[in-house]
């Protein structure tokens, strides 16, 4: 990105000053190096989001921002329904509620190293992964609607996990006001056999070890210590979420003009929050959030069973589960007024600080765990939300490393076997049904996750707690 297009506010904050149809500024949180690495499309998309009706404060981009559909991935924007604000399917994304959950194990690296190949095999057998992967659970019509309404709560009721898990999930495991009736029959059909599966792309199931602690007090509260083994799951709403995004984007493009909305880019298709179409999308999107929460809950159950086969002494309580790719109704201060806003986070993670009323009791005095996944073979991080983040980005932080090259470019540079062998030389065991998928997700195809996390920490969006490195990775 050309730095001449931006106004530098600090070494970590860059503004796109309002111009043209922009209603608010664009604000990018990143170091100079990360900004230079961002493609020019990020500038265009941040500015375009700032033109949408009812937007409040600013159009934000996180340190991992890169070109997306309509909104940049790593984009955050909040809209006021009372001022004609909109909801945008492109501002949520296609993989609705894609997210990360992390589990403790009570194990150390010494416990796992002798068994990591057996563990990798058992996990890959237990949790289907890859394009078109299907699970052992087949939902009928009534079961599908119950799952879309109940989320992880429904999954726990079916025996997939415990009630204690729900206290460690955003929305306590169930997104309210979901409307399964707004989800098309085709979307439901796509999901009927996909519950309990990882899918493909950058999704993974990873056994990780804690290699560094940055904040001892918070790490202790999160029950994290150097040498611990944890498990992280990264996946979302699979075919159902993608179908909802596809269908509603088409409907929003057609209806925009009728609502008097001028789109600088058709990919920014949106609808007024208080319109019938806006309400229908919100109901369907919330059902997709519940689908993703239920999916990760079922996978958690399968992971626990796999560990019980290989390391019987392991216990896997949930640390936390966070979603990106959502639009949620939240209260935020704008100037001197507290407003009810519809906060879009696309490739961005909620990161509420200590004292926030939406946090579970276990984190009320500390702040929300923020789970930042790396890519295959690179570090991941656990951070904690900050009080300052509410004013800086509506309580939002980055969600991962962010791609630095397309999957097509990655395939030109790497072969799957090459990547697997290289990671094996570092003691990392990879299991994947697709050599092509491994090449597409090669570590070099992504930004430096440490640089991204350091930028989020320096910007005050979230604060570093622990660094994790992979031991086993099951890849879609």
N, C-alpha and C positions, 0 to 999 in steps of 0.2 A: 504494500500500500504506500502511496506517495504521502510522506509526512507533511508536505506543503499544503495538503488539503485540510489539515487538522490544526486546531488550536491546542497547544500543549499547556495543560493546567498544572501538571506535576510530572515527575518521572514515571508515574503509573496511571495517569488519567489524561485522556485526550478527547477533545470535543469536536463535533461537527456542528458548527454554528448554524442556526436556523437560516434557511434560504429557500427560495421558491415556495413550494406548498408546505414546507415543514412547519408543524405547529409547535414543536418543542425541539430542543437540541438532541443530537446523538452523543452518547458518552461511551467511550471504549476504555475499559480497564485492562491495561497491559503494559509491559515494558516496551521500550523502543524496539528492541530486537523482535519481540513477538508481533508488534504492529507492522514492522517492515515485512515480516513473513506472511502477513494476512493478504489474501488476494484482493484485488480492487473491488470485487463484487461485494465484499463485506461492507465497504464504505457505502456503496449504492443501496444495499439492502437496509442498513441501519437508518440511512436518510429516508428511504421510502416508508419504513414503518412509522417514522415520525410525522408522516402526513395523514395518518389514519384518524378518523373522527373520535373525539373523546379521549385521546391519549393524555396521560398525566405525567408530569415531571420531565421525562426524557425517554428516548429509545436507547436501551442499553445493550452493550456487547461485552461478554465475559472474555477472560484472557485466552480461552481456547476457541474463539469465534472463527468460523469459516463458512464458506458459501453453502447456503441451504436452499430450500424451496420457499420462496417468498421472504420469510424471516431468515436471518442468518442462523446457523446452528451456533448456540451460545447467545441467542438473543432473548431479551427480557423486555416486556412492555405491559403496562397496566392501563385499563380503560374504565371510565366512569359511565355507567349506564344512564345516569341522570343528565349527562351532557352529550347524549347520542353516541356513546361508546359502542365499539363493535367487538365481536368475537371472531377470530380468524382461524380456520382449520390449518392454514399454513403457519400460523403462529404457535401451534401445538405440535404439528408434525404428523408423520404417518405412523410411526411406532409409538402410539399413545401410551403414556405412563411407562415407557422403557425406564428401567431403574436398576438400582443395586441394593442388595441386602447382604449383610455380613454376619456370620455366625462364629461364635467362640467354639473351641473344641476341647479345651482343657489339656491339650497336648503340646509337646515341644518339638523342635526340629529333630531331636534325637529319637523321638518316638516314631516319627513319620518316615525319615530317610530310608530305613531298611525295607519299608513296605510301600514306597511311593509308586512303584510300577504296578503292584497288585491293586493299590488304591485307585490309580488312574484307570485301570481296566474295569474295575467294578463301578466306578462313577460313570464311565462312558457307556457301560451296559445299562445302567440304571436310569440315566437321564438322556433321552434321545436328543440329538443335535443335528443341525444341518438343514439345507433347503428342503421344505416339504416334510420335515420330520413329524411323525405322529407318535402319540403316547398310548398307554394302555387304557386310558380313561375315555369312554365314548359317551357324550352327553346327549340325552334326548331333549325334546323341545322344552319341556317343563324344567328339566335340570339346567339347561342353558340359561333360561330366564332367571332362575334362582341364583345361579352363579353371577350373572351380570348385575343383579341387584345386591348381592351379598358380599362379593369380593372374597378376601381372605377369611372373613367370618364364616362364609358358606363353606370354604375349604376345611376350616377347623371343625365345623359341625359334621362334615363327612369323614372325620377321622384323620385329616392331614395336618397334624400339628396339635398344639395346645392353646388354651385361652391365653396363657402367658405371652405367647408370640404376638398377640394383637396389641399389647401395650407398647410394643417396639416397632410399630408400623405407622406411617403417616395416616391420618384419618382413622386411627385405630383399626385399620384393616378393611374399612368399608367406606367408599365415597358416597355420601348422601345425595339424594335427588337424582340418582341414575334412572334412566328410562329405557329398559330393554326393548320396549315397543318401538322405539325410534331407531333401533338397529335393524338393518335389512336382513331378510332371510338369507341372502347370499353371504353377508358377513358372518352370520351365525353358522352357516354351513361350512365356511372356511375354518372355523374354530372348533368344530364339533370333535375332531380327533387330535387337536393340538395342545390340549391342556397337559402341563407337566413336561413341556419340551422347550429347549433353548432357542431353536431357530438358527439363523445363520448370521452372516455379517460380523459385526464386532461383539456379538454376544458370547458369553463364556461362563464356565463354572471353574473356579480357580481355588486351589489350596495354596495358601500364602503364609509366609512367616514374617513376624514383626522384627524388623532389623534396626529400627531407630525410633526413639521417643523424643519428641520436641517439647511437650508440655506434660511433665510428670503428674501434676495434680489432676488434669483432665483425663489423661490416659488411665490413671488409677480409677477414676470414677467410671470410665468406660470399660474397666477390667482388662486393660491391655498392658502387656509387659514385653520387654525385649525377649525374643526367643519363642514367643507364643505362636501357635499355629491357628489360623483362622480360615474360614471358607467364605468366598464371595461369589454371588450369583448375579449376573448381568443379563437381563432379558426383559421383554415387554409383553404386549398384547397380541403379538403374532399376526396372523392373517386377518383377524377381526379388526384390529386397530387400523391396519393399512387400508382395509376396505372402507371403513367409516371415513377416513381421511379422503380417500379418492372420491367417494360419492358426494360428500358434502362440499368439497372444493368445487366440483362441477356445478352443484346447485347454487353455491354462493357467487360464482362467476356470472351465472345467468341472471341472478336477482339483484346484483349490485346497483346497476343503473336505476332500477325501479325504486331503490332506497335513496337515490341521490348521491351515491358514493362513487367518486372518481378514483379509479385505481391506477397508480403509476406503473403497476406490474400486475398482470392478471393472476400471478401466483400469490398475490396478497388478498385474494378473494376473501370476503368477510360478510357478515350480516350484523345489523343492529342487535345488541344484546337482548333488547325487549321485543324483538320481532318473533313471529312464529318460527321462522327458520333458525334464528339464533337460539331460541329455546330448545328446538329439536336437536340442534347440534350439541348443545351443552348436555342434554339428557343422554345422547348417544355416547359422547366423549366420556362422561362419568361412568357409563356402563363399561367402556373400554378400560378405564382406570381400574375398575373392579376386576375385570378379566386379567389384567396384568398382575394385580395383587394376589388373586387366586392362583395364577400360574406360578408365581414365585413361591407361594406357600406350598403348593403341591411338590415343586422341585425340592424345597427344603425337606419335606417328608422323605422323598426319595434319597436325598443326600444322607440323611440320618440313618436310613436303612443300610445304605452302602457302607458307611463308616462302621456300623455295628457288625458287619460281616468281616471287615478287615482289622479294625482296631476297636474291639468291644468296649474298652474302657473309656472311649471318647464320649463326651457329652456336648451337645450342640445347641445351647440356648442362643436366641437371637440377640445380636447387638442392636441393629436397627435396619430399617428398610426405607429408602428414599426413592422418589420418582423424579424423572425429568420428563419433558414433553407433556405438559399439562396446562390447563387454565383453571385456576382456583379463585374462589371469592374470598377476599381477605380485607381486613381493616388496616388502612395505612394513613399516616399523617401527610397531608399535602398542604404546605404552608401552616396555617393555624387551625386547619380543619381536619378531622379524621373522616375519611371517606371509605365507603364500601366499594372496592375495586375488583375487577376481573383481571388477575395477574397471569399473563402468558409467560411460561418458561419453556423455551425450545432448546434442548441441549443445555439446560441450566438446572441447577438443584436448589431447592428451598434451603435456606441456611439461617433459621431463626436463632437469635441470641438468647442469653439467660433472661428469665422472667417473662418470656412470651407466653400468653395464655393458651396458645395452641399446642404447647409442648407437653408430652407425657410427664408425669410426676418425677420419674427417674432422672429427667434432664432439665427440669424447671430451673434449677439454680446454676446450671452449667452451660446450657445451650445445646442445640441439636447436633447430633453427629452428622457430618457431611462426608459422604463416601465417594471418593474420586477414583474411578477405575483407570488404570493405564491400559495399554494394549498388550497383546501376547508377548511375554518375555520382558516386559518393563515393570517398573514399580507402580504401585497404587498407593493412595494416601487416605488417611482418615483425618479430617479436620473437625472444627467445631464452629458453629455459627456465632456471630458477634452482634452486639447491640448496635454498633455503627452501621452494620449492613442494611438495617431497615431503611435508613436515610439514604444510603449510597445506591442501593439496587433493589429496593422492595424486599430485602432479606433474601437475596439470591447469590449463588456462587457458580463457579464453573462446574462441569460434570465429568470431564475427562481430558485426555490429551488434545483431541481434535486432529483430524486428518491434515496432513501436509501435502499429500498427493492422492490422486484418484485411484480407485481399485484397478482400473485399466493400466495406469502408469506403473502401479506396483507389480502387476503381472509381467510387465516388460523387464523388470529389474530383478525379480526373485522367482525361484521355484520352491514349491512347498517342501520338498525333501531337503533342499538346502537349508531352509529356515528351521525345520525340525532338528536336523543334525547340529546346526549351530547352537540351538538352545539346549540340546542334550549335552553338548560339551560344557555347558554352564550348570549342569545338574538339574535342568528343567525338563520335565516329562510332558510331552504334548500328545493328546489324543484328539483326532478329528476325522470325520468321514470324508473330508474333501481336501485334497492336496492343493487344489486351486484356492479354496477358501483360506488356507494357511498363508499362501503367497499374498493374497489380497490384504491380509491383516498383518503383514510383516512389521516388526517394530519400527523399521525405518520409514514406513509410510505415514507415520504420525509425528506430531510435534513432540518436543521434549516435555513430558508430563511434569518433571520437576520444575522446569521453568514456568509452566502454567500455574502450578500450585504455589510456587514462590510469589508469583504476581498476585494471585488471589489473596495470599497472606499479607503482602505489603499494601494492597489496596484496602485492607480491612473488611473484605467480603466474608472471609472465614479465616480461622487460625489453625496452623498446622499442629497436629497432635502426634501422628505416628506414620512411619513409612513401612510399607509392606512390599515383599518381593515374592515372585511366584515359585512354587515347588512343582505343582501339577496344574496343567491347564487343559480342560476339555473345551474344544472350540467347535463352533457351528460351521 
